[in-house]
Amino acid sequence: MHERWARLLEAYIHESAQEMTREPEGILAHPYTVPSSPGSPYYSSALWDWDSWTISIALGQVEADTEQAGRFFAYESGSILNFLDHTDEDGVMPIQLSPTGSLTHGDAGRAGGFAQNMHKPVLAQHAALLVQRRGDIEWVRPHLGTIGRFLDRYLESHVHAETGLAYWQTDFAVGVDNDPSVYYRPDKSTASIYLNSLLYRELLAYGYLLELSGDAPAANVARGKAQDLVDALNRFAWDERDGTFYSVDLGLRAIDPEDWLHRGAPRRWSSIPLRVDNWSSFLPLWAGFASQEQAERMVERYRDTRTFSANYGIRTLSRLEKMYDLRASNNPSNWLGPIWGISNYLVFRGLLKYGFAEDAAELAEKTVRLFGRDLEINGSLHEYYHPDSGEPIITHGFQNWNFLVLNMIAHLEGRKTVAEF
């Protein structure tokens, strides 16, 4: 690891972390976090769903490094409480909140039932990591019912009956914005491996919170649902031919027994694998539901320089995919190949979980080199980068999950490393 860049990043992140905190304002009754410094475009004032979760992982490392336990707790827990304040009775939770309003499905979506996406399934995970860090569940105990309704909404309105896999309602605000497995595809047609990996960990986190609160039977029910999801993922999303997990196409026509053209041999499959080589296919390693044998095959794919492995981390889309494209874009942000801090980090954590320590260290070192070089040359970090040259592509002043490089540095140096639930 480049020592100078590690120290430069450490100092910058320790000093800049406070810039992602905001005080209560407008409809937001609690302090909260945002992805960027006040002067940065796009992300300087709003509270976002999975961003606030990953920000907390980084802020925990800042607290550990500086021996200031609890310094950011009001902002981290406040982010969760703000989302819970604005969760409907039926469990629908906004994707984003700002002092003036929320970003969610919209009135038209609600009039038609549950036809749009909502907060990604990371809120219980966010709460669980804070509970683990503080050793205290009392601050979130009164809200476990709301978290339960949020998860019930996913299981009741976002899960495909034939496969048991969770799907996106639309391609709106899915986090990995222009993932070709979802982007411009028909509504309700993609059981994203990204979404299902998050939901698996979310169910486990909810079970953890329930058990700590004294409700072991309900905790076991949540864990049972997590296992049901893993069974479905192994059945429908694991591709034995390619040795990886893929997102799944659910957009098949219903079987009509009166249809003369098909009734002689109706389909006996309920989905088709979407063989798009995407970084999120490695998320089952992070989530922990891949078998060791599956992990071995997946890591071989990860190491391939023709596809994912690049000078500065993991390409968000294989270089061999026809959709591979490194141009700058915002709304949607570009996940068609550029390097992102969050994808580097989550794959790093997955590699560690399955014992691929050398691969994890190499990925961490690439990330330190990427961000250290950017900070030294440009005085800030950016949203995403060219995988071969390391040149920043867009959004000067972006902070957010880029600060997870701090957790990687701690791991490389053998120091206390803060991680997610």
ABEGO torsion letter per residue (X at the ends): XBAAAAAAAAAAAAAAAAAABBBBBEABABBBBBABBAABBGAAABBBBAAAAAAAAAAAAAAAAAGBBGAAAAAAAAAAAAAAAABBAAGBBBABBBAAEBBBAEAAAAAAEBABBBBBBAAAAAAAAAAAAAGBAAAAAAAAAAAAAAAAAAAAAABBAAAGBBBBABABGAGBAABAAABGBBBGABBBAAAAAAAAAAAAAAAAAAAAAGBAAAAAAAAAAAAAAAAAAAAAABBAAAGBBBBBBABBBBBBAABAAAAABBBABABBBBBBBBAAAAAAAAAGABBAAAAAAAAAAAABAAAABBAAEBBABBAABAABBABBBBOBBBAAGBBBAAAAAAAAAAAAAAGBAAAAAAAAAAAAAAAAAAAAAAGBBBABBBAAAGBBABGBGBBEAAAAAAAAAAAAAGBBBBBBX
